[in-house]
Amino acid sequence: MRSLAYHGKIDLVRGNFGLQERVLKFKTRKPADMITVPGRIYPDETAEKKLVSFMRRFQAAKRTAYQALRRGKEPEEIVKDLYRKFFPNARWCQWAVEDAKGHL
């Protein structure tokens, strides 16, 4: 049985040997030696509260980034604003801006 965990979309194409599967991979900006390992976490009550709080702030940062992009602000400016308002972590701010760009 094949795993359905992949980053992309499966497309069926007609090839020389009948229908063939082709996986369309999304463009990513991660290094070639970086891999993503799917997993599950089962946090205790305090860790769950921290995780939910982080998820709320990250979603708020994405919404703020989206609105700023629609107003025409530069991504570098947006990252600086998000850094001051939401997270003292530039990588999370950059991810929020990248996610917001995906919804434009």
C-alpha positions in Angstrom: 0.0 0.0 0.0 1.3 3.4 -0.9 1.5 6.3 1.5 -0.6 9.4 0.6 1.7 11.7 2.5 3.3 13.9 -0.2 3.7 17.6 -0.9 2.0 18.0 -4.2 -0.9 17.0 -6.3 -1.3 13.7 -8.1 -2.3 14.0 -11.8 -3.2 11.1 -14.1 -1.7 11.4 -17.6 -1.9 9.2 -20.6 1.5 7.8 -21.4 2.9 5.1 -23.7 1.8 2.4 -21.2 -1.7 3.6 -20.4 -2.6 5.9 -17.5 0.4 6.9 -15.4 0.6 8.9 -12.2 2.5 12.1 -12.1 3.2 14.0 -8.9 3.2 17.7 -9.3 5.4 19.1 -6.6 4.9 22.6 -5.2 7.8 25.0 -5.4 9.6 25.3 -2.1 12.4 27.4 -0.9 14.0 25.0 1.4 17.5 23.5 1.0 17.8 20.2 -0.9 19.1 18.4 2.2 16.1 19.5 4.3 13.2 17.0 4.7 9.8 17.3 6.3 8.8 14.5 8.6 5.0 14.2 9.2 4.1 13.5 12.8 1.6 14.0 15.6 2.1 15.5 19.0 0.0 14.8 22.1 0.7 17.8 24.4 -0.2 18.0 28.0 -2.6 20.8 29.2 0.0 23.6 29.6 1.8 22.8 26.3 -1.6 22.7 24.6 -2.5 26.2 25.9 0.9 27.5 24.6 0.4 25.8 21.2 -3.1 27.2 20.8 -1.9 30.7 21.8 0.9 30.4 19.2 -1.5 29.3 16.5 -3.8 32.2 17.3 -1.0 34.7 17.1 0.4 33.1 13.9 -3.1 33.4 12.2 -3.4 37.0 13.3 0.1 37.7 11.9 -1.0 36.1 8.6 -4.1 38.2 8.4 -2.1 41.3 9.2 0.4 40.4 6.5 -2.3 39.8 4.0 -3.9 43.2 4.6 -0.6 44.9 4.4 0.2 43.2 1.1 -3.1 44.3 -0.3 -2.3 47.8 0.7 1.0 47.5 -1.3 3.5 47.4 1.5 6.9 45.7 0.9 7.4 42.3 2.4 10.5 43.5 4.3 8.5 46.2 6.0 5.7 43.8 6.9 8.2 41.4 8.5 9.6 44.2 10.6 6.0 45.2 11.7 5.1 41.6 12.5 8.3 41.2 14.5 7.4 44.1 16.7 3.7 43.2 17.0 3.6 39.4 17.2 6.8 37.5 17.4 10.4 38.2 18.3 11.3 35.6 15.6 12.0 36.8 12.1 11.5 33.3 10.6 7.9 33.0 11.8 7.2 36.5 10.5 8.6 35.6 7.1 6.5 32.4 7.1 3.4 34.5 7.9 4.2 36.8 4.9 4.8 33.8 2.6 1.5 32.2 3.6 -0.3 35.5 3.1 1.2 35.8 -0.4 -0.2 32.4 -1.2 -3.7 33.8 -0.7 -3.4 36.8 -3.0 
